[in-house]
Amino acid sequence: MATLSVRLDEELVCAARAAAKAELRTVQGQVEFWAKVGRAALDNPDLPASFIAESLMSMAEPRADSTPFIARSAAVA
């Protein structure tokens, strides 16, 4: 993957640093995540940003860590 240096507002970097610490990401990873959420939100204006963020996070999880979905109606039967 190619890298590119960009200038970011110090306030944005501080916010990314705090969020990255809470989310166990690097500052670069946090800014990239925010960019992905923003791009997906623009492409899907009817979806809440929180839904988009959670979807992106779940897609990044290893498949081995996932649990199968069982509908409530199937669990009762």
OpenMM code with the backbone's topology and positions (N, CA, C; nanometers):
from openmm import Vec3, app, unit

residues = "MET ALA THR LEU SER VAL ARG LEU ASP GLU GLU LEU VAL CYS ALA ALA ARG ALA ALA ALA LYS ALA GLU LEU ARG THR VAL GLN GLY GLN VAL GLU PHE TRP ALA LYS VAL GLY ARG ALA ALA LEU ASP ASN PRO ASP LEU PRO ALA SER PHE ILE ALA GLU SER LEU MET SER MET ALA GLU PRO ARG ALA ASP SER THR PRO PHE ILE ALA ARG SER ALA ALA VAL ALA".split()
positions = [
    Vec3(0.0840, -0.1161, 0.0000),
    Vec3(0.0000, 0.0000, 0.0000),
    Vec3(0.0894, 0.1236, 0.0000),
    Vec3(0.0547, 0.2178, -0.0816),
    Vec3(0.1306, 0.3413, -0.0896),
    Vec3(0.0953, 0.4320, 0.0274),
    Vec3(0.1912, 0.5087, 0.0723),
    Vec3(0.1656, 0.6041, 0.1792),
    Vec3(0.1768, 0.7451, 0.1235),
    Vec3(0.1095, 0.8368, 0.1896),
    Vec3(0.1073, 0.9750, 0.1466),
    Vec3(0.1027, 1.0624, 0.2709),
    Vec3(0.1850, 1.1614, 0.2754),
    Vec3(0.1829, 1.2542, 0.3882),
    Vec3(0.0819, 1.3639, 0.3594),
    Vec3(0.0005, 1.3950, 0.4580),
    Vec3(-0.0968, 1.5034, 0.4431),
    Vec3(-0.0929, 1.5890, 0.5691),
    Vec3(-0.1297, 1.7133, 0.5550),
    Vec3(-0.1372, 1.8036, 0.6692),
    Vec3(-0.2808, 1.8015, 0.7212),
    Vec3(-0.2933, 1.7803, 0.8520),
    Vec3(-0.4241, 1.7793, 0.9160),
    Vec3(-0.4262, 1.8823, 1.0271),
    Vec3(-0.5419, 1.9380, 1.0496),
    Vec3(-0.5612, 2.0328, 1.1575),
    Vec3(-0.5266, 1.9653, 1.2904),
    Vec3(-0.4562, 2.0377, 1.3766),
    Vec3(-0.4119, 1.9810, 1.5040),
    Vec3(-0.5299, 1.9352, 1.5897),
    Vec3(-0.6408, 2.0059, 1.5820),
    Vec3(-0.7610, 1.9689, 1.6577),
    Vec3(-0.8141, 1.8326, 1.6109),
    Vec3(-0.8128, 1.8088, 1.4817),
    Vec3(-0.8568, 1.6803, 1.4275),
    Vec3(-0.7637, 1.5680, 1.4721),
    Vec3(-0.6343, 1.5942, 1.4711),
    Vec3(-0.5367, 1.4934, 1.5135),
    Vec3(-0.5546, 1.4608, 1.6615),
    Vec3(-0.5799, 1.5613, 1.7440),
    Vec3(-0.6028, 1.5364, 1.8869),
    Vec3(-0.7288, 1.4531, 1.9087),
    Vec3(-0.8346, 1.4841, 1.8342),
    Vec3(-0.9579, 1.4058, 1.8446),
    Vec3(-0.9342, 1.2626, 1.7966),
    Vec3(-0.8583, 1.2471, 1.6896),
    Vec3(-0.8273, 1.1133, 1.6384),
    Vec3(-0.7417, 1.0362, 1.7381),
    Vec3(-0.6493, 1.1042, 1.8035),
    Vec3(-0.5637, 1.0386, 1.9023),
    Vec3(-0.6486, 0.9842, 2.0182),
    Vec3(-0.7430, 1.0640, 2.0668),
    Vec3(-0.8294, 1.0214, 2.1776),
    Vec3(-0.9189, 0.9052, 2.1341),
    Vec3(-0.9791, 0.9163, 2.0168),
    Vec3(-1.0666, 0.8093, 1.9673),
    Vec3(-0.9871, 0.6828, 1.9382),
    Vec3(-0.8673, 0.6983, 1.8856),
    Vec3(-0.7831, 0.5827, 1.8537),
    Vec3(-0.7471, 0.5055, 1.9795),
    Vec3(-0.7198, 0.5779, 2.0861),
    Vec3(-0.6864, 0.5122, 2.2125),
    Vec3(-0.8053, 0.4310, 2.2634),
    Vec3(-0.9246, 0.4880, 2.2539),
    Vec3(-1.0454, 0.4192, 2.3003),
    Vec3(-1.0805, 0.2994, 2.2123),
    Vec3(-1.0513, 0.3085, 2.0835),
    Vec3(-1.0873, 0.2035, 1.9882),
    Vec3(-0.9731, 0.1065, 1.9598),
    Vec3(-0.8606, 0.1246, 2.0293),
    Vec3(-0.7426, 0.0382, 2.0103),
    Vec3(-0.6932, 0.0399, 1.8663),
    Vec3(-0.6858, 0.1606, 1.8100),
    Vec3(-0.6334, 0.1802, 1.6753),
    Vec3(-0.5156, 0.2761, 1.6820),
    Vec3(-0.4415, 0.2841, 1.5737),
    Vec3(-0.3409, 0.3886, 1.5613),
    Vec3(-0.4127, 0.5173, 1.5210),
    Vec3(-0.3454, 0.6296, 1.5348),
    Vec3(-0.4051, 0.7560, 1.4913),
    Vec3(-0.4325, 0.7495, 1.3413),
    Vec3(-0.3376, 0.6959, 1.2659),
    Vec3(-0.3577, 0.6808, 1.1216),
    Vec3(-0.4776, 0.5908, 1.0936),
    Vec3(-0.4883, 0.4815, 1.1659),
    Vec3(-0.6003, 0.3899, 1.1475),
    Vec3(-0.7333, 0.4544, 1.1807),
    Vec3(-0.7339, 0.5411, 1.2821),
    Vec3(-0.8577, 0.6097, 1.3191),
    Vec3(-0.9016, 0.7069, 1.2112),
    Vec3(-0.8060, 0.7834, 1.1576),
    Vec3(-0.8395, 0.8780, 1.0506),
    Vec3(-0.8879, 0.8022, 0.9270),
    Vec3(-0.8235, 0.6898, 0.8953),
    Vec3(-0.8685, 0.6080, 0.7823),
    Vec3(-1.0092, 0.5541, 0.8065),
    Vec3(-1.0375, 0.5099, 0.9294),
    Vec3(-1.1705, 0.4592, 0.9621),
    Vec3(-1.2752, 0.5686, 0.9447),
    Vec3(-1.2456, 0.6890, 0.9977),
    Vec3(-1.3389, 0.8001, 0.9819),
    Vec3(-1.3624, 0.8317, 0.8344),
    Vec3(-1.2581, 0.8233, 0.7547),
    Vec3(-1.2731, 0.8499, 0.6109),
    Vec3(-1.3632, 0.7448, 0.5453),
    Vec3(-1.3466, 0.6187, 0.5837),
    Vec3(-1.4318, 0.5124, 0.5290),
    Vec3(-1.5771, 0.5313, 0.5696),
    Vec3(-1.5990, 0.5673, 0.6958),
    Vec3(-1.7359, 0.5909, 0.7423),
    Vec3(-1.7963, 0.7084, 0.6662),
    Vec3(-1.7217, 0.8143, 0.6513),
    Vec3(-1.7707, 0.9318, 0.5792),
    Vec3(-1.8040, 0.9016, 0.4343),
    Vec3(-1.7165, 0.8265, 0.3684),
    Vec3(-1.7409, 0.7906, 0.2285),
    Vec3(-1.8657, 0.7035, 0.2166),
    Vec3(-1.8794, 0.6053, 0.3069),
    Vec3(-1.9973, 0.5182, 0.3039),
    Vec3(-2.1240, 0.5965, 0.3370),
    Vec3(-2.1145, 0.6945, 0.4282),
    Vec3(-2.2309, 0.7761, 0.4631),
    Vec3(-2.2756, 0.8609, 0.3446),
    Vec3(-2.1813, 0.9127, 0.2690),
    Vec3(-2.2169, 0.9897, 0.1503),
    Vec3(-2.2803, 0.9010, 0.0432),
    Vec3(-2.2319, 0.7774, 0.0331),
    Vec3(-2.2866, 0.6834, -0.0644),
    Vec3(-2.4225, 0.6277, -0.0223),
    Vec3(-2.4518, 0.6312, 0.1084),
    Vec3(-2.5753, 0.5751, 0.1634),
    Vec3(-2.6393, 0.6751, 0.2592),
    Vec3(-2.6945, 0.7842, 0.2087),
    Vec3(-2.7439, 0.8903, 0.2965),
    Vec3(-2.8616, 0.8495, 0.3854),
    Vec3(-2.9291, 0.7404, 0.3537),
    Vec3(-3.0435, 0.6975, 0.4348),
    Vec3(-3.0009, 0.6181, 0.5579),
    Vec3(-2.8747, 0.5749, 0.5640),
    Vec3(-2.8271, 0.4962, 0.6777),
    Vec3(-2.7648, 0.5866, 0.7838),
    Vec3(-2.7925, 0.5575, 0.9115),
    Vec3(-2.7259, 0.6348, 1.0174),
    Vec3(-2.5754, 0.6066, 1.0187),
    Vec3(-2.4979, 0.7075, 1.0517),
    Vec3(-2.3519, 0.6914, 1.0555),
    Vec3(-2.3111, 0.5851, 1.1569),
    Vec3(-2.3834, 0.5743, 1.2674),
    Vec3(-2.3500, 0.4724, 1.3678),
    Vec3(-2.3675, 0.3316, 1.3111),
    Vec3(-2.4706, 0.3110, 1.2302),
    Vec3(-2.4916, 0.1806, 1.1667),
    Vec3(-2.3776, 0.1498, 1.0700),
    Vec3(-2.3374, 0.2499, 0.9943),
    Vec3(-2.2275, 0.2323, 0.8989),
    Vec3(-2.0991, 0.1973, 0.9728),
    Vec3(-2.0694, 0.2707, 1.0804),
    Vec3(-1.9471, 0.2456, 1.1572),
    Vec3(-1.9477, 0.1049, 1.2151),
    Vec3(-2.0598, 0.0635, 1.2740),
    Vec3(-2.0686, -0.0706, 1.3319),
    Vec3(-2.0565, -0.1777, 1.2243),
    Vec3(-2.1148, -0.1539, 1.1084),
    Vec3(-2.1046, -0.2497, 0.9979),
    Vec3(-1.9608, -0.2645, 0.9510),
    Vec3(-1.8902, -0.1528, 0.9376),
    Vec3(-1.7505, -0.1588, 0.8950),
    Vec3(-1.6646, -0.2311, 0.9984),
    Vec3(-1.6913, -0.2067, 1.1265),
    Vec3(-1.6150, -0.2744, 1.2314),
    Vec3(-1.6426, -0.4246, 1.2299),
    Vec3(-1.7683, -0.4627, 1.2093),
    Vec3(-1.7997, -0.6056, 1.2088),
    Vec3(-1.7401, -0.6752, 1.0868),
    Vec3(-1.7328, -0.6042, 0.9754),
    Vec3(-1.6737, -0.6633, 0.8549),
    Vec3(-1.5234, -0.6839, 0.8716),
    Vec3(-1.4610, -0.6075, 0.9607),
    Vec3(-1.3167, -0.6190, 0.9822),
    Vec3(-1.2811, -0.7299, 1.0810),
    Vec3(-1.3808, -0.7819, 1.1536),
    Vec3(-1.3543, -0.8883, 1.2501),
    Vec3(-1.3245, -1.0193, 1.1781),
    Vec3(-1.2363, -1.1002, 1.2351),
    Vec3(-1.2076, -1.2312, 1.1753),
    Vec3(-1.3318, -1.3193, 1.1750),
    Vec3(-1.3518, -1.3910, 1.0674),
    Vec3(-1.4684, -1.4796, 1.0567),
    Vec3(-1.4710, -1.5835, 1.1679),
    Vec3(-1.3540, -1.6279, 1.2127),
    Vec3(-1.3473, -1.7308, 1.3168),
    Vec3(-1.4073, -1.6815, 1.4485),
    Vec3(-1.4089, -1.5498, 1.4697),
    Vec3(-1.4627, -1.4931, 1.5930),
    Vec3(-1.6129, -1.4675, 1.5870),
    Vec3(-1.6739, -1.4885, 1.4715),
    Vec3(-1.8156, -1.4580, 1.4567),
    Vec3(-1.9029, -1.5718, 1.5092),
    Vec3(-2.0251, -1.5365, 1.5445),
    Vec3(-2.1225, -1.6361, 1.5885),
    Vec3(-2.2372, -1.6365, 1.4887),
    Vec3(-2.2939, -1.7527, 1.4626),
    Vec3(-2.4021, -1.7585, 1.3646),
    Vec3(-2.5273, -1.6868, 1.4157),
    Vec3(-2.6005, -1.6275, 1.3242),
    Vec3(-2.7256, -1.5611, 1.3582),
    Vec3(-2.8350, -1.6659, 1.3704),
    Vec3(-2.9087, -1.6616, 1.4799),
    Vec3(-3.0219, -1.7508, 1.4993),
    Vec3(-3.1440, -1.6623, 1.5274),
    Vec3(-3.2422, -1.6697, 1.4377),
    Vec3(-3.3631, -1.5890, 1.4540),
    Vec3(-3.4395, -1.6339, 1.5783),
    Vec3(-3.5045, -1.5413, 1.6453),
    Vec3(-3.5794, -1.5757, 1.7657),
    Vec3(-3.6876, -1.6781, 1.7376),
    Vec3(-3.7537, -1.6651, 1.6238),
    Vec3(-3.8608, -1.7594, 1.5908),
    Vec3(-3.8044, -1.9008, 1.5726),
    Vec3(-3.6830, -1.9127, 1.5232),
    Vec3(-3.6209, -2.0448, 1.5041),
    Vec3(-3.5753, -2.1016, 1.6374),
    Vec3(-3.5354, -2.0158, 1.7310),
    Vec3(-3.4881, -2.0619, 1.8604),
    Vec3(-3.6024, -2.1165, 1.9461),
    Vec3(-3.7233, -2.0624, 1.9287),
    Vec3(-3.8393, -2.1051, 2.0079),
    Vec3(-3.8936, -2.2370, 1.9566),
    Vec3(-3.8875, -2.2567, 1.8298),
    Vec3(-3.9477, -2.3770, 1.7686),
    Vec3(-3.8769, -2.5040, 1.8060),
] * unit.nanometer
topology = app.Topology()
chain = topology.addChain("A")
for resn in residues:
    res = topology.addResidue(resn, chain)
    for name in ("N", "CA", "C"):
        topology.addAtom(name, app.Element.getBySymbol(name[0]), res)
